[in-house]
Amino acid sequence: MPLLTPEEAGLVPAGDAPAAPAPPAPAAPGTPKPAAPAPRPAAGATQPPPSAAATVARGTTANTYVGTPAVGTSKAAAAGGLSSVGPRNLEIDRTRRRLVWSAIVAFLAAWLLAFFRFFLPRTLFEPSTVFKVGYPSDYAIGVDTKWQAQYRIWVDRTPDRLFVIYARCTHLGCTPDWKPAENKFKCPCHGSGYDSEGVNFEGPAPRPMDRAHIELDPTGQIVVDTSRLFQWPKGVPYETSDFNKPNSFLSV
């Protein structure tokens, strides 16, 4: 039995039947044919790996940045190359760090030095109080001042004695000056005057200048000890003063 179309069966009105598609217009001479669409892979089939050109294209697109990236970041390296974070900048950073740490260490060292110095005793160098000044024959009669700067003494020789005067004014402790033209010691502080043997005769000095302990060593040299002094207090007769005690002078 032959099959009837919907129009023949009366299911669709004759005027509502869809029009048949028009045939495609013929292509103009010389026009290339459009490429056929790529076939879809069958279900369950694996897709082929992308080509090298496609991979490079995607990498270029992914590394393209809009705007100015921060200096020193990976984006800056991607946008401007490795020069922005290259060895030169790294060396500058290391140099700056070294300078900062050097300054910190120097500051701490200076602070610690000042801190510990506060607890150290403040002592000054003092020369020995016991020393040798040569032989008695090295000195002529009169006052010898060659040891004044080093030991603060004068070696004084008379016709029968040799003694050592400690160069300190008995008023306030200044160092008098020897005045050979006037044959006397004169204190520059308050004007006290002493004769050639250190005995006061003018000014505020209350007594003669002290004399140091003196003796001869086994070789015959003069040994002086300025830590042991002899005095002649005011009002005491010369004969009974310390100036006549042993080791206050040498007999010559």
Secondary structure, 3 states (H helix, E strand, C coil): CCCCCHHHHCCCCHHHCCCCCCCCCCCCCCCCCCCCCCCCCCCCCCCCCCCHHHHHHHHHHHCCCCCCCCCCCHHHHHHHCHHHHCHHHHHHHHHHHHHHHHHHHHHHHHHHHHHHHCCCCCCCCCCCCEEECCCHHHCCCEEECCCHHHHCEEEEECCCEEEEEECCCCCCCCCCEEECCCCEEECCCCCCEECCCCCEEECCCCCCCCEEEEEECCCCCEEEEEEEEECCCCCCCHHHCHHHCCCCCEEC
